[in-house]
Amino acid sequence: MILDQPALHEVGVHFRAAASAWDDLTAALLPDSVPLFAETRALMDRSYALFMQDAVGTLDERRANRTRLAALEAEAVGNFPLSDTEAAHLRANLRERVMAIHDVEKIAFDALIQVVGDL
């Protein structure tokens, strides 16, 4: 069976590195240094956790979170919390992170192809 191959351990290491890079990107998308972004991410994380815990029993809190998220969106549209320079720096940082994800995923997929090709 393919999953029993010891060589897949190294492949798994590469894919776990990719998952970690994706987690870093999600944190960078809404940095804690910007209060509006930090609150947005906290509400989104909380809603996800509530859904995973008890989708039906947490519906009221998740609805309240959606209402607050809509208010935060309206606030950001009316008064975006970053200057043009800060937004440009954020976009550059995100670009670097996306390219890093590309690089680590390429290594992971190349390793997977090598292992599968050797079977």
C-alpha positions in Angstrom: 0.0 0.0 0.0 1.3 3.5 -0.9 0.7 4.9 2.6 3.0 2.3 4.2 6.0 3.7 2.3 8.7 5.0 4.7 9.7 7.6 2.1 6.4 9.3 2.6 7.6 10.5 6.1 9.8 13.1 4.4 7.0 14.0 2.1 4.8 14.6 5.1 7.4 16.8 6.7 7.3 19.0 3.6 3.5 19.2 3.5 3.4 20.0 7.2 5.8 22.9 6.5 3.4 24.1 3.8 0.5 23.9 6.2 2.5 26.0 8.7 3.3 28.6 5.9 -0.4 28.8 5.2 -1.2 29.4 8.9 1.4 32.2 8.9 -0.2 33.7 5.8 -3.7 33.7 7.4 -2.2 35.5 10.5 -0.5 38.0 8.3 -3.7 38.8 6.3 -5.3 40.3 9.4 -2.3 41.5 11.6 -2.8 42.0 15.4 -1.1 45.3 15.1 -4.3 46.7 13.5 -7.1 46.6 16.1 -9.9 46.3 13.5 -8.1 43.4 11.8 -7.4 41.7 15.1 -11.0 41.9 16.1 -12.1 40.6 12.7 -9.8 37.6 12.9 -10.8 36.8 16.5 -14.5 36.9 15.5 -13.8 34.6 12.5 -11.8 32.2 14.5 -14.4 32.1 17.3 -17.2 31.5 14.8 -15.3 28.6 13.2 -14.5 27.1 16.6 -18.2 27.4 17.6 -19.3 25.8 14.4 -16.9 22.9 14.9 -18.0 22.5 18.5 -21.8 22.6 18.0 -23.1 24.0 14.8 -26.7 24.2 15.9 -26.3 25.1 19.5 -24.0 28.1 18.8 -26.1 29.6 16.0 -27.1 32.7 18.0 -23.5 33.6 18.9 -22.3 33.0 15.3 -25.1 35.2 14.0 -24.0 38.0 16.5 -20.5 37.5 15.2 -21.6 37.9 11.6 -23.5 41.1 12.6 -20.3 42.5 14.2 -18.2 41.5 11.2 -20.5 43.4 8.9 -20.1 46.5 11.1 -16.3 46.1 11.0 -16.5 45.8 7.3 -18.5 49.0 7.0 -16.1 50.7 9.3 -13.1 49.6 7.2 -14.8 50.8 4.0 -15.5 54.2 5.5 -12.2 54.6 7.2 -9.6 52.0 6.2 -7.2 51.5 9.1 -4.0 51.5 7.0 -2.3 54.4 5.1 -1.5 53.8 1.5 2.1 53.1 2.5 1.1 50.7 5.2 -1.2 48.9 2.8 1.6 48.6 0.2 3.9 47.1 2.9 1.1 44.6 3.9 0.6 43.6 0.2 4.4 43.2 -0.2 4.6 41.0 2.9 1.6 38.9 1.7 3.3 38.5 -1.7 6.5 37.2 -0.1 4.5 34.8 2.0 2.5 33.5 -1.0 5.8 33.0 -2.9 7.3 31.1 0.1 4.2 28.9 0.1 4.7 28.2 -3.6 8.3 27.2 -3.0 7.6 24.9 -0.1 4.7 23.3 -1.9 6.8 22.7 -5.0 9.3 20.9 -2.9 6.5 18.8 -1.2 4.9 17.9 -4.5 8.2 17.1 -6.2 9.1 14.8 -3.3 5.6 13.2 -3.5 6.0 12.6 -7.3 9.5 11.1 -6.7 8.1 8.7 -4.1 5.1 7.7 -6.2 7.2 7.3 -9.2 9.5 5.0 -7.4 6.7 2.6 -6.5 
